[in-house]
């Protein structure tokens, strides 16, 4: 693996576990509760994060068939409509997470150095820069999920 990608892969592995920890004790009904009308719920964030990981895999040149493609990366909760069951969203998360862990070592230095064609709010316009932003995006939403747990009356997320 390109050594620049290794820390990003480590954070993705950590976040794969943390998302599951955020959902500990959560069923479909609780996952769909919104603390306010303007707040995402855990169900949407789980789907959004799995979809975003598919976007990352595609950006890295290691795509995987996306069962959540209907989300059309960037759609809001109110634009999406009905979501699959929580178990299906978690399965999609687990599948793309395992795919990234397995395939990221195969991403070439040339691919990482290529222009991404994306305009994320970072200076680095390469595929590596896009990947770094998407890993930060992953962490941002994991933090939202941890906060939502508390808002729903559940214990805080564990790093275990």
DSSP file (Angstrom, degrees, kcal/mol; ACC not computed):
  #  RESIDUE AA STRUCTURE BP1 BP2  ACC     N-H-->O    O-->H-N    N-H-->O    O-->H-N    TCO  KAPPA ALPHA  PHI   PSI    X-CA   Y-CA   Z-CA
    1    1 A X              0   0    0      0, 0.0   104,-0.1     0, 0.0     2,-0.1   0.000 360.0 360.0 360.0 137.5    0.0    0.0    0.0
    2    2 A X    >>  -     0   0    0    105,-0.6     3,-2.1     1,-0.2     4,-0.9  -0.431 360.0-129.4 -55.0 127.1    1.2    3.5   -0.8
    3    3 A X  H 3> S+     0   0    0      1,-0.3     4,-0.6     2,-0.2    -1,-0.2   0.745 105.6  62.6 -59.7 -22.9    2.3    4.7    2.7
    4    4 A X  H 34 S+     0   0    0      1,-0.2     4,-0.4     2,-0.1    -1,-0.3   0.759 104.0  49.0 -70.6 -22.9    0.3    7.9    2.3
    5    5 A X  H <> S+     0   0    0     -3,-2.1     4,-2.3     1,-0.1     3,-0.3   0.700  90.4  81.5 -87.6 -21.8   -2.9    5.8    2.1
    6    6 A X  H  X S+     0   0    0     -4,-0.9     4,-2.1     1,-0.2    -1,-0.1   0.885  90.8  48.0 -57.3 -46.1   -2.1    3.7    5.2
    7    7 A X  H  X S+     0   0    0     -4,-0.6     4,-1.9     1,-0.2    -1,-0.2   0.866 111.8  51.5 -65.3 -32.0   -3.3    6.2    7.9
    8    8 A X  H  > S+     0   0    0     -4,-0.4     4,-2.3    -3,-0.3    -1,-0.2   0.909 108.8  50.4 -67.2 -41.2   -6.5    6.8    5.9
    9    9 A X  H  X S+     0   0    0     -4,-2.3     4,-2.3     1,-0.2    -2,-0.2   0.882 108.3  53.7 -62.7 -38.1   -7.1    3.0    5.8
   10   10 A X  H  X S+     0   0    0     -4,-2.1     4,-2.4    -5,-0.2    -1,-0.2   0.911 109.3  47.2 -62.9 -42.4   -6.6    2.9    9.5
   11   11 A X  H  X S+     0   0    0     -4,-1.9     4,-3.0     2,-0.2    -2,-0.2   0.892 110.5  52.7 -68.2 -38.3   -9.2    5.5   10.2
   12   12 A X  H  X S+     0   0    0     -4,-2.3     4,-2.0     2,-0.2    -1,-0.2   0.916 109.9  48.8 -61.7 -41.7  -11.7    3.8    7.8
   13   13 A X  H  X S+     0   0    0     -4,-2.3     4,-1.4     2,-0.2    -2,-0.2   0.927 112.6  47.9 -63.0 -44.2  -11.1    0.5    9.8
   14   14 A X  H  X S+     0   0    0     -4,-2.4     4,-2.4     1,-0.2     3,-0.4   0.944 112.4  48.6 -60.3 -48.1  -11.7    2.4   13.1
   15   15 A X  H  X S+     0   0    0     -4,-3.0     4,-2.6     1,-0.2     5,-0.2   0.809 102.5  62.6 -65.2 -29.5  -14.8    4.1   11.7
   16   16 A X  H  X S+     0   0    0     -4,-2.0     4,-1.0    -5,-0.2    -1,-0.2   0.918 111.3  39.2 -59.8 -41.4  -16.2    0.7   10.4
   17   17 A X  H  X S+     0   0    0     -4,-1.4     4,-2.0    -3,-0.4    -2,-0.2   0.889 113.5  54.8 -73.1 -41.0  -16.2   -0.4   14.0
   18   18 A X  H  X S+     0   0    0     -4,-2.4     4,-2.5     1,-0.2    -2,-0.2   0.865 102.5  56.0 -66.0 -36.4  -17.5    2.9   15.5
   19   19 A X  H  X S+     0   0    0     -4,-2.6     4,-1.1     1,-0.2    -1,-0.2   0.936 109.0  47.6 -60.1 -43.8  -20.5    3.0   13.2
   20   20 A X  H  < S+     0   0    0     -4,-1.0     3,-0.4    -5,-0.2     4,-0.3   0.892 110.4  52.5 -63.1 -38.2  -21.6   -0.4   14.5
   21   21 A X  H >< S+     0   0    0     -4,-2.0     3,-1.2     1,-0.2    -1,-0.2   0.872 104.6  56.1 -64.9 -36.0  -20.9    0.9   18.1
   22   22 A X  H 3< S+     0   0    0     -4,-2.5    -1,-0.2     1,-0.2    -2,-0.2   0.786 108.9  48.1 -64.1 -26.3  -23.2    3.9   17.4
   23   23 A X  T >< S+     0   0    0     -4,-1.1     3,-2.3    -3,-0.4    -1,-0.2   0.390  78.9 129.9 -96.6   2.8  -25.9    1.5   16.4
   24   24 A X  T <  S+     0   0    0     -3,-1.2     3,-0.1    -4,-0.3    -3,-0.1  -0.408  84.2   6.5 -60.2 123.3  -25.6   -0.7   19.5
   25   25 A X  T 3  S+     0   0    0      1,-0.3     2,-0.5    -2,-0.2    -1,-0.3   0.564 102.0 127.6  80.6   9.3  -29.0   -1.1   21.0
   26   26 A X    <   -     0   0    0     -3,-2.3    -1,-0.3     4,-0.1     2,-0.2  -0.859  36.8-171.8-104.3 130.0  -30.7    0.7   18.1
   27   27 A X     >  -     0   0    0     -2,-0.5     4,-2.7    -3,-0.1     5,-0.2  -0.564  44.3 -89.7-106.2 178.3  -33.6   -0.9   16.2
   28   28 A X  H  > S+     0   0    0      1,-0.2     4,-1.1     2,-0.2    15,-0.1   0.890 124.9  51.3 -56.6 -42.7  -35.3    0.3   13.0
   29   29 A X  H >4 S+     0   0    0      1,-0.2     3,-0.6     2,-0.2    -1,-0.2   0.938 114.0  41.7 -62.8 -47.8  -37.8    2.5   14.9
   30   30 A X  H >4 S+     0   0    0      1,-0.2     3,-1.5     2,-0.2    12,-0.3   0.869 109.4  60.0 -67.1 -36.3  -35.2    4.2   17.1
   31   31 A X  H 3< S+     0   0    0     -4,-2.7    12,-2.9     1,-0.3    13,-0.3   0.757 104.9  50.4 -63.3 -23.9  -32.9    4.6   14.1
   32   32 A X  T << S+     0   0    0     -4,-1.1     2,-0.3    -3,-0.6    -1,-0.3   0.390  84.0 111.8 -96.8   2.0  -35.6    6.6   12.3
   33   33 A X    <   -     0   0    0     -3,-1.5     2,-0.5    -4,-0.2     9,-0.4  -0.620  53.0-156.2 -79.9 133.8  -36.3    9.1   15.1
   34   34 A X        -     0   0    0     -2,-0.3     7,-0.1     1,-0.1     6,-0.1  -0.943  12.5-149.2-109.4 122.2  -35.3   12.6   14.5
   35   35 A X  S    S+     0   0    0     -2,-0.5     2,-0.3     5,-0.4    -1,-0.1   0.848  87.9   7.8 -58.3 -33.0  -34.6   14.8   17.6
   36   36 A X  S >  S-     0   0    0      4,-0.1     3,-1.5    -3,-0.1    -1,-0.1  -0.922  83.9-105.6-139.4 166.5  -35.8   17.8   15.5
   37   37 A X  T 3  S+     0   0    0     -2,-0.3    -2,-0.1     1,-0.3    -1,-0.0   0.721 120.9  49.1 -65.4 -20.7  -37.4   18.2   12.1
   38   38 A X  T 3  S+     0   0    0      2,-0.1     2,-0.4    -4,-0.0    -1,-0.3   0.265  93.3  97.5-102.3  10.7  -34.0   19.5   10.8
   39   39 A X  S <  S-     0   0    0     -3,-1.5     2,-0.0     1,-0.0    -3,-0.0  -0.812  71.2-125.6-105.1 138.6  -31.9   16.7   12.1
   40   40 A X        -     0   0    0     -2,-0.4    -5,-0.4    -6,-0.1     2,-0.3  -0.363  28.0-134.6 -66.3 158.6  -30.7   13.6   10.3
   41   41 A X     >  -     0   0    0     -7,-0.1     4,-2.4     1,-0.1     5,-0.2  -0.749  22.8-104.9-112.5 168.6  -31.5   10.3   11.9
   42   42 A X  H  > S+     0   0    0     -9,-0.4     4,-2.3   -12,-0.3     5,-0.2   0.841 117.8  58.4 -60.2 -35.1  -29.3    7.3   12.4
   43   43 A X  H  > S+     0   0    0    -12,-2.9     4,-1.8     2,-0.2    -1,-0.2   0.938 110.1  42.2 -61.4 -47.0  -31.0    5.4    9.6
   44   44 A X  H  > S+     0   0    0    -13,-0.3     4,-3.3     1,-0.2     5,-0.2   0.928 113.1  52.4 -66.4 -45.0  -30.2    8.0    7.1
   45   45 A X  H  X S+     0   0    0     -4,-2.4     4,-2.6     1,-0.2     5,-0.2   0.880 107.6  52.6 -61.9 -37.2  -26.6    8.6    8.3
   46   46 A X  H  X S+     0   0    0     -4,-2.3     4,-2.0    -5,-0.2    -1,-0.2   0.942 114.2  42.2 -61.8 -46.9  -25.9    4.8    8.1
   47   47 A X  H  X S+     0   0    0     -4,-1.8     4,-2.6    -5,-0.2    -2,-0.2   0.923 114.2  51.7 -65.3 -44.5  -27.1    4.7    4.5
   48   48 A X  H  X S+     0   0    0     -4,-3.3     4,-2.6     1,-0.2    -2,-0.2   0.904 110.5  48.2 -60.1 -43.2  -25.4    8.0    3.6
   49   49 A X  H  X S+     0   0    0     -4,-2.6     4,-2.1    -5,-0.2    -1,-0.2   0.906 111.5  48.8 -67.5 -41.1  -22.0    6.8    5.0
   50   50 A X  H  X S+     0   0    0     -4,-2.0     4,-1.5    -5,-0.2    -2,-0.2   0.923 113.4  48.2 -62.6 -42.4  -22.2    3.4    3.2
   51   51 A X  H  X S+     0   0    0     -4,-2.6     4,-2.0     1,-0.2    -2,-0.2   0.907 109.8  52.2 -62.9 -42.4  -23.1    5.3    0.0
   52   52 A X  H  X S+     0   0    0     -4,-2.6     4,-2.3     1,-0.2    -1,-0.2   0.862 105.9  54.5 -64.3 -35.1  -20.2    7.7    0.5
   53   53 A X  H  X S+     0   0    0     -4,-2.1     4,-2.6     2,-0.2    -1,-0.2   0.858 105.9  52.6 -66.8 -33.3  -17.8    4.8    1.0
   54   54 A X  H  X S+     0   0    0     -4,-1.5     4,-2.5     2,-0.2    -2,-0.2   0.908 107.9  51.3 -65.1 -40.4  -18.9    3.5   -2.4
   55   55 A X  H  X S+     0   0    0     -4,-2.0     4,-2.5     2,-0.2    -2,-0.2   0.914 110.3  49.7 -60.4 -43.0  -18.1    6.9   -3.8
   56   56 A X  H  X S+     0   0    0     -4,-2.3     4,-2.1     2,-0.2    -2,-0.2   0.938 109.7  50.5 -60.4 -47.9  -14.7    6.6   -2.2
   57   57 A X  H  <>S+     0   0    0     -4,-2.6     5,-3.0     1,-0.2     4,-0.4   0.912 112.0  47.5 -58.8 -43.0  -14.1    3.2   -3.7
   58   58 A X  H ><5S+     0   0    0     -4,-2.5     3,-1.3     1,-0.2     5,-0.2   0.911 109.8  52.9 -64.1 -42.3  -15.1    4.4   -7.1
   59   59 A X  H 3<5S+     0   0    0     -4,-2.5    -1,-0.2     1,-0.3    -2,-0.2   0.846 108.4  51.0 -61.2 -34.2  -12.8    7.4   -6.8
   60   60 A X  T 3<5S-     0   0    0     -4,-2.1    -1,-0.3    -5,-0.2    -2,-0.2   0.503 120.2-110.5 -81.6  -4.2   -9.9    5.1   -5.9
   61   61 A X  T < 5S+     0   0    0     -3,-1.3    -3,-0.2    -4,-0.4    -2,-0.1   0.701  94.2 103.0  83.0  19.8  -10.6    3.0   -9.0
   62   62 A X      < +     0   0    0     -5,-3.0    -4,-0.2    -6,-0.2    -3,-0.1  -0.448  54.0 180.0-128.7  58.9  -11.9    0.0   -6.9
   63   63 A X        -     0   0    0     -5,-0.2     2,-0.3    -6,-0.1    -8,-0.1  -0.120  11.6-164.5 -65.6 158.5  -15.7    0.2   -7.4
   64   64 A X        -     0   0    0    -10,-0.2    -6,-0.1     0, 0.0    -7,-0.1  -0.991  38.3 -90.0-138.9 141.0  -18.2   -2.2   -5.9
   65   65 A X        -     0   0    0     -2,-0.3     2,-0.7     1,-0.1   -11,-0.0  -0.289  45.2-140.9 -52.9 129.6  -21.8   -2.5   -6.8
   66   66 A X    >   -     0   0    0      1,-0.1     3,-1.3   -12,-0.0     4,-0.1  -0.853  20.4-171.3-105.6 109.6  -23.8   -0.1   -4.6
   67   67 A X  T 3  S+     0   0    0     -2,-0.7     3,-0.2     1,-0.3    -1,-0.1   0.598  91.1  53.6 -72.2  -7.7  -27.1   -1.3   -3.3
   68   68 A X  T >   +     0   0    0      1,-0.2     3,-2.4     2,-0.1     4,-0.3   0.093  67.5 120.7-110.3  21.0  -27.7    2.3   -2.0
   69   69 A X  G X   +     0   0    0     -3,-1.3     3,-1.9     1,-0.3    -1,-0.2   0.741  60.3  75.8 -59.4 -23.2  -27.1    4.0   -5.3
   70   70 A X  G 3  S+     0   0    0      1,-0.3    -1,-0.3    -3,-0.2    -2,-0.1   0.700  80.8  71.5 -62.1 -17.5  -30.7    5.5   -5.2
   71   71 A X  G <> S-     0   0    0     -3,-2.4     4,-0.8   -24,-0.1    -1,-0.3   0.767  90.6-151.4 -68.3 -23.9  -29.3    7.9   -2.6
   72   72 A X  T X4  -     0   0    0     -3,-1.9     3,-1.1    -4,-0.3    -2,-0.1   0.959  40.0 -87.9  46.5  80.5  -27.4    9.7   -5.3
   73   73 A X  T 34 S+     0   0    0      1,-0.3    -1,-0.1    -4,-0.1     3,-0.1   0.305 116.1  31.1 -20.8 119.9  -24.6   11.0   -3.2
   74   74 A X  T 34 S+     0   0    0      1,-0.4    -1,-0.3   -26,-0.1    -2,-0.1   0.240  81.2 134.6 108.6 -11.3  -25.5   14.3   -1.7
   75   75 A X    <<  -     0   0    0     -3,-1.1    -1,-0.4    -4,-0.8     2,-0.1  -0.408  51.6-126.0 -67.8 146.7  -29.2   13.9   -1.4
   76   76 A X    >>  -     0   0    0     -3,-0.1     4,-1.3     1,-0.1     3,-0.8  -0.421  24.6-102.9 -86.4 167.1  -30.7   15.0    1.9
   77   77 A X  H >> S+     0   0    0      1,-0.3     4,-1.1     2,-0.2     3,-0.6   0.904 123.0  52.3 -54.5 -44.8  -32.9   12.9    4.2
   78   78 A X  H 34 S+     0   0    0      1,-0.2    -1,-0.3     2,-0.2    -3,-0.0   0.735 110.2  48.9 -68.7 -21.7  -36.0   14.7    3.0
   79   79 A X  H <4 S+     0   0    0     -3,-0.8    -1,-0.2     1,-0.1    -2,-0.2   0.687 102.6  63.5 -86.9 -20.4  -35.1   14.0   -0.6
   80   80 A X  H << S-     0   0    0     -4,-1.3     2,-0.3    -3,-0.6    -2,-0.2   0.902  78.3-166.2 -77.2 -43.2  -34.4   10.3   -0.2
   81   81 A X     <  +     0   0    0     -4,-1.1    -1,-0.2     2,-0.0     2,-0.1  -0.650  53.2  11.6  87.9-149.4  -37.7    8.9    0.9
   82   82 A X        -     0   0    0     -2,-0.3     2,-0.3     1,-0.0     0, 0.0  -0.388  69.6-152.5 -70.6 138.3  -38.1    5.4    2.3
   83   83 A X        -     0   0    0      1,-0.1     3,-0.1    -2,-0.1   -39,-0.1  -0.756  22.3-100.8-107.3 154.9  -34.9    3.6    3.3
   84   84 A X        -     0   0    0     -2,-0.3    -1,-0.1     1,-0.1     5,-0.1  -0.158  59.4 -69.9 -62.8 169.2  -34.2   -0.1    3.5
   85   85 A X    >>  -     0   0    0      1,-0.1     4,-2.0     3,-0.1     3,-0.6  -0.207  45.9-111.1 -59.2 152.7  -34.2   -1.9    6.8
   86   86 A X  H 3> S+     0   0    0      1,-0.3     4,-2.8     2,-0.2     5,-0.3   0.885 118.3  56.7 -54.3 -43.1  -31.4   -1.1    9.3
   87   87 A X  H 3> S+     0   0    0      1,-0.2     4,-2.0     2,-0.2    -1,-0.3   0.872 107.2  49.2 -60.0 -36.5  -30.0   -4.6    8.9
   88   88 A X  H <> S+     0   0    0     -3,-0.6     4,-2.1     2,-0.2    -1,-0.2   0.885 111.3  48.7 -69.9 -38.8  -29.7   -4.1    5.1
   89   89 A X  H  X S+     0   0    0     -4,-2.0     4,-2.2     2,-0.2    -2,-0.2   0.907 112.4  48.2 -67.5 -40.8  -28.0   -0.7    5.6
   90   90 A X  H  X S+     0   0    0     -4,-2.8     4,-2.9     2,-0.2     5,-0.2   0.893 110.0  52.8 -66.4 -38.8  -25.5   -2.2    8.1
   91   91 A X  H  X S+     0   0    0     -4,-2.0     4,-2.4    -5,-0.3    -2,-0.2   0.908 109.0  49.3 -62.3 -41.0  -24.9   -5.1    5.7
   92   92 A X  H  X S+     0   0    0     -4,-2.1     4,-2.4     2,-0.2     5,-0.3   0.905 111.9  49.9 -63.1 -40.8  -24.1   -2.6    2.9
   93   93 A X  H  X S+     0   0    0     -4,-2.2     4,-2.5     2,-0.2    -2,-0.2   0.941 111.7  47.1 -60.8 -49.6  -21.8   -0.8    5.3
   94   94 A X  H  X S+     0   0    0     -4,-2.9     4,-2.4     1,-0.2     5,-0.2   0.896 112.4  50.6 -61.3 -40.6  -20.0   -4.0    6.3
   95   95 A X  H  X S+     0   0    0     -4,-2.4     4,-2.2    -5,-0.2    -1,-0.2   0.938 113.9  41.6 -66.2 -47.8  -19.6   -5.1    2.7
   96   96 A X  H  X S+     0   0    0     -4,-2.4     4,-2.5     2,-0.2    -1,-0.2   0.864 114.0  54.1 -70.2 -33.2  -18.1   -1.8    1.4
   97   97 A X  H  X S+     0   0    0     -4,-2.5     4,-2.3    -5,-0.3    -2,-0.2   0.932 110.9  45.0 -64.3 -44.7  -15.9   -1.5    4.5
   98   98 A X  H  X S+     0   0    0     -4,-2.4     4,-2.2    -5,-0.2    -2,-0.2   0.894 112.0  53.5 -64.5 -39.7  -14.5   -5.0    3.9
   99   99 A X  H  X S+     0   0    0     -4,-2.2     4,-2.8     2,-0.2     5,-0.3   0.931 110.0  46.7 -60.7 -46.7  -14.0   -4.2    0.2
  100  100 A X  H  X S+     0   0    0     -4,-2.5     4,-2.6     1,-0.2     5,-0.2   0.925 111.6  51.2 -62.8 -43.9  -12.1   -1.1    1.0
  101  101 A X  H  < S+     0   0    0     -4,-2.3     4,-0.4     1,-0.2    -1,-0.2   0.889 116.9  40.8 -60.4 -38.7   -9.9   -2.9    3.5
  102  102 A X  H  < S+     0   0    0     -4,-2.2    -2,-0.2    -5,-0.2    -1,-0.2   0.884 124.0  34.2 -76.5 -39.9   -9.1   -5.6    1.0
  103  103 A X  H >< S+     0   0    0     -4,-2.8     3,-2.0    -5,-0.2     4,-0.4   0.700  93.4  81.8 -97.0 -21.0   -8.6   -3.5   -2.1
  104  104 A X  G >< S+     0   0    0     -4,-2.6     3,-1.8    -5,-0.3    -1,-0.2   0.860  85.8  62.7 -56.5 -36.2   -7.0   -0.2   -0.9
  105  105 A X  G 3  S+     0   0    0     -4,-0.4    -1,-0.3     1,-0.3    -2,-0.1   0.741  99.0  58.0 -60.3 -18.7   -3.6   -1.8   -0.8
  106  106 A X  G <  S+     0   0    0     -3,-2.0     2,-0.3    -4,-0.1    -1,-0.3   0.554  77.0 110.9 -86.9  -9.0   -3.9   -2.3   -4.6
  107  107 A X    <   -     0   0    0     -3,-1.8  -105,-0.6    -4,-0.4  -102,-0.1  -0.519  67.9-130.7 -70.7 127.9   -4.4    1.4   -5.3
  108  108 A X     >  -     0   0    0     -2,-0.3     4,-2.2   -48,-0.2     5,-0.2  -0.343  11.6-121.0 -81.8 158.5   -1.4    2.6   -7.2
  109  109 A X  H  > S+     0   0    0      1,-0.2     4,-2.1     2,-0.2     5,-0.2   0.886 115.7  56.6 -60.8 -39.8    0.7    5.7   -6.5
  110  110 A X  H  > S+     0   0    0      1,-0.2     4,-0.9     2,-0.2    -1,-0.2   0.905 106.7  49.0 -60.4 -41.4   -0.1    6.9  -10.0
  111  111 A X  H >4 S+     0   0    0      1,-0.2     3,-0.8     2,-0.2    16,-0.4   0.930 111.0  49.7 -64.0 -44.6   -3.8    6.7   -9.2
  112  112 A X  H 3< S+     0   0    0     -4,-2.2    16,-2.3     1,-0.2    15,-0.4   0.838 111.7  49.1 -63.0 -33.4   -3.4    8.6   -5.9
  113  113 A X  H 3< S+     0   0    0     -4,-2.1    -1,-0.2    14,-0.2    -2,-0.2   0.611  90.8 104.1 -82.3 -13.1   -1.4   11.3   -7.7
  114  114 A X  S << S-     0   0    0     -4,-0.9    13,-2.2    -3,-0.8    14,-0.2  -0.295  86.8 -94.5 -69.5 152.9   -3.9   11.7  -10.5
  115  115 A X  B     -A  126   0A   0     11,-0.2    11,-0.3     1,-0.1    -1,-0.1  -0.499  30.7-148.8 -64.6 133.2   -6.3   14.7  -10.6
  116  116 A X        -     0   0    0      9,-3.1    -1,-0.1    -2,-0.2    10,-0.1   0.755  17.1-137.3 -78.1 -24.5   -9.6   13.6   -9.0
  117  117 A X        +     0   0    0      8,-0.5     2,-0.3     1,-0.3     9,-0.1   0.526  69.5 114.9  74.7   4.6  -11.8   15.9  -11.0
  118  118 A X        -     0   0    0      7,-0.3    -1,-0.3     8,-0.0     2,-0.3  -0.737  60.2-148.1-106.6 155.0  -13.6   16.6   -7.8
  119  119 A X        +     0   0    0     -2,-0.3     2,-0.1    -3,-0.1     6,-0.1  -0.546  30.9 161.4-125.0  66.4  -13.8   19.9   -6.0
  120  120 A X        -     0   0    0     -2,-0.3     2,-2.3     4,-0.2    10,-0.0  -0.399  58.6 -92.2 -76.7 163.3  -14.0   19.1   -2.3
  121  121 A X  S    S+     0   0    0     -2,-0.1     2,-0.3    12,-0.0    -1,-0.1  -0.213  96.4  96.0 -78.6  53.0  -13.1   21.9    0.2
  122  122 A X  S    S-     0   0    0     -2,-2.3    -2,-0.1     2,-0.1     7,-0.0  -0.955  76.5-128.1-133.7 155.0   -9.4   20.9    0.4
  123  123 A X  S    S+     0   0    0     -2,-0.3     2,-0.7     2,-0.0    -1,-0.1   0.850  88.0  86.1 -71.5 -33.7   -6.4   22.3   -1.5
  124  124 A X        -     0   0    0      1,-0.2    -4,-0.2     5,-0.1    -2,-0.1  -0.579  54.3-176.9 -75.5 111.4   -5.2   18.9   -2.7
  125  125 A X        +     0   0    0     -2,-0.7    -9,-3.1     4,-0.1    -8,-0.5   0.300  48.3 105.9 -92.9   8.5   -7.1   18.1   -5.9
  126  126 A X  B  > S-A  115   0A   0    -11,-0.3     4,-2.3   -10,-0.1   -11,-0.2  -0.282  89.3-103.3 -80.4 171.5   -5.6   14.7   -6.4
  127  127 A X  H  > S+     0   0    0    -13,-2.2     4,-2.6   -16,-0.4   -14,-0.2   0.876 125.4  55.2 -60.4 -37.6   -7.3   11.4   -5.8
  128  128 A X  H  > S+     0   0    0    -16,-2.3     4,-2.5   -14,-0.2    -1,-0.2   0.918 107.1  49.2 -62.1 -42.5   -5.4   11.2   -2.5
  129  129 A X  H  > S+     0   0    0    -17,-0.3     4,-2.2     2,-0.2    -2,-0.2   0.898 111.5  48.9 -62.6 -41.1   -6.7   14.6   -1.5
  130  130 A X  H  X S+     0   0    0     -4,-2.3     4,-2.6     2,-0.2    -2,-0.2   0.911 111.1  50.5 -64.0 -42.2  -10.3   13.5   -2.3
  131  131 A X  H  X S+     0   0    0     -4,-2.6     4,-2.1     2,-0.2    -2,-0.2   0.911 108.8  51.6 -62.0 -42.6   -9.8   10.3   -0.3
  132  132 A X  H  X S+     0   0    0     -4,-2.5     4,-2.0     1,-0.2    -1,-0.2   0.920 111.1  47.9 -61.1 -43.4   -8.5   12.3    2.7
  133  133 A X  H  X S+     0   0    0     -4,-2.2     4,-2.7     1,-0.2    -2,-0.2   0.927 110.6  51.1 -62.8 -43.6  -11.6   14.5    2.5
  134  134 A X  H  X S+     0   0    0     -4,-2.6     4,-2.0     1,-0.2    -1,-0.2   0.830 108.5  51.6 -66.0 -31.3  -13.9   11.5    2.2
  135  135 A X  H  X S+     0   0    0     -4,-2.1     4,-2.1     2,-0.2    -1,-0.2   0.896 110.6  48.7 -69.2 -39.6  -12.3    9.9    5.3
  136  136 A X  H  X S+     0   0    0     -4,-2.0     4,-2.7     2,-0.2    -2,-0.2   0.912 109.6  52.7 -63.1 -41.5  -12.8   13.1    7.2
  137  137 A X  H  X S+     0   0    0     -4,-2.7     4,-2.1     1,-0.2    -2,-0.2   0.904 107.3  52.5 -58.4 -43.9  -16.4   13.2    6.0
  138  138 A X  H  X S+     0   0    0     -4,-2.0     4,-1.9     1,-0.2    -1,-0.2   0.933 111.8  45.4 -56.3 -49.8  -16.8    9.6    7.3
  139  139 A X  H  X S+     0   0    0     -4,-2.1     4,-2.2     1,-0.2    -2,-0.2   0.881 108.5  57.0 -64.9 -40.0  -15.5   10.7   10.7
  140  140 A X  H  X S+     0   0    0     -4,-2.7     4,-1.6     1,-0.2    -1,-0.2   0.935 110.7  42.7 -56.2 -49.1  -17.7   13.8   10.8
  141  141 A X  H  X S+     0   0    0     -4,-2.1     4,-2.4     2,-0.2    -1,-0.2   0.816 108.4  58.0 -73.8 -29.9  -20.8   11.8   10.4
  142  142 A X  H  X S+     0   0    0     -4,-1.9     4,-2.3     2,-0.2    -1,-0.2   0.912 106.6  51.4 -61.7 -40.3  -19.7    9.1   12.9
  143  143 A X  H  X S+     0   0    0     -4,-2.2     4,-2.2     2,-0.2    -2,-0.2   0.898 107.7  51.7 -61.5 -41.0  -19.5   12.0   15.4
  144  144 A X  H  X S+     0   0    0     -4,-1.6     4,-2.8     1,-0.2    -2,-0.2   0.920 109.3  50.3 -60.0 -43.3  -23.0   13.0   14.5
  145  145 A X  H  X S+     0   0    0     -4,-2.4     4,-2.1     1,-0.2    -2,-0.2   0.896 108.3  51.8 -63.9 -40.0  -24.2    9.5   15.1
  146  146 A X  H  X S+     0   0    0     -4,-2.3     4,-1.2     1,-0.2    -1,-0.2   0.911 112.1  46.9 -62.3 -41.5  -22.5    9.4   18.5
  147  147 A X  H  X S+     0   0    0     -4,-2.2     4,-1.9     1,-0.2     3,-0.3   0.912 108.7  54.8 -66.0 -42.9  -24.2   12.7   19.4
  148  148 A X  H  X S+     0   0    0     -4,-2.8     4,-1.8     1,-0.2     6,-0.2   0.869 100.2  61.1 -60.4 -37.2  -27.6   11.4   18.2
  149  149 A X  H  <>S+     0   0    0     -4,-2.1     5,-2.6     1,-0.2     3,-0.3   0.937 106.6  45.8 -53.0 -46.9  -27.3    8.3   20.4
  150  150 A X  H ><5S+     0   0    0     -4,-1.2     3,-1.7    -3,-0.3    -1,-0.2   0.894 109.3  54.5 -65.6 -39.8  -27.2   10.6   23.4
  151  151 A X  H 3<5S+     0   0    0     -4,-1.9    -1,-0.2     1,-0.3    -2,-0.2   0.788 106.4  53.2 -63.7 -26.9  -30.1   12.7   22.1
  152  152 A X  T 3<5S-     0   0    0     -4,-1.8    -1,-0.3    -3,-0.3    -2,-0.2   0.356 124.2-104.1 -89.8   4.8  -32.1    9.5   21.9
  153  153 A X  T < 5S+     0   0    0     -3,-1.7     2,-0.2     1,-0.3    -3,-0.2   0.625  78.8 130.6  85.2  13.8  -31.4    8.6   25.5
  154  154 A X      < -     0   0    0     -5,-2.6    -1,-0.3    -6,-0.2     3,-0.1  -0.612  65.2 -92.5 -95.6 158.5  -28.8    5.9   24.8
  155  155 A X        -     0   0    0     -2,-0.2    -1,-0.1     1,-0.1     3,-0.1  -0.257  56.8 -83.8 -62.1 158.2  -25.3    5.7   26.4
  156  156 A X        -     0   0    0      1,-0.1    -1,-0.1    -7,-0.1    -9,-0.1  -0.153  55.3 -85.1 -59.7 157.9  -22.4    7.4   24.6
  157  157 A X        -     0   0    0    -11,-0.2     2,-0.3    -3,-0.1    -1,-0.1  -0.343  44.7-134.6 -63.2 144.0  -20.6    5.6   21.8
  158  158 A X        -     0   0    0   -140,-0.1  -137,-0.1  -137,-0.1    -1,-0.1  -0.797  11.2-150.9-103.4 145.1  -17.9    3.3   22.8
  159  159 A X              0   0    0     -2,-0.3    -1,-0.1     1,-0.2  -141,-0.1   0.347 360.0 360.0 -88.7   4.8  -14.4    3.1   21.3
  160  160 A X              0   0    0   -142,-0.1    -1,-0.2  -143,-0.1  -142,-0.0   0.509 360.0 360.0 -57.8 360.0  -14.2   -0.6   22.3
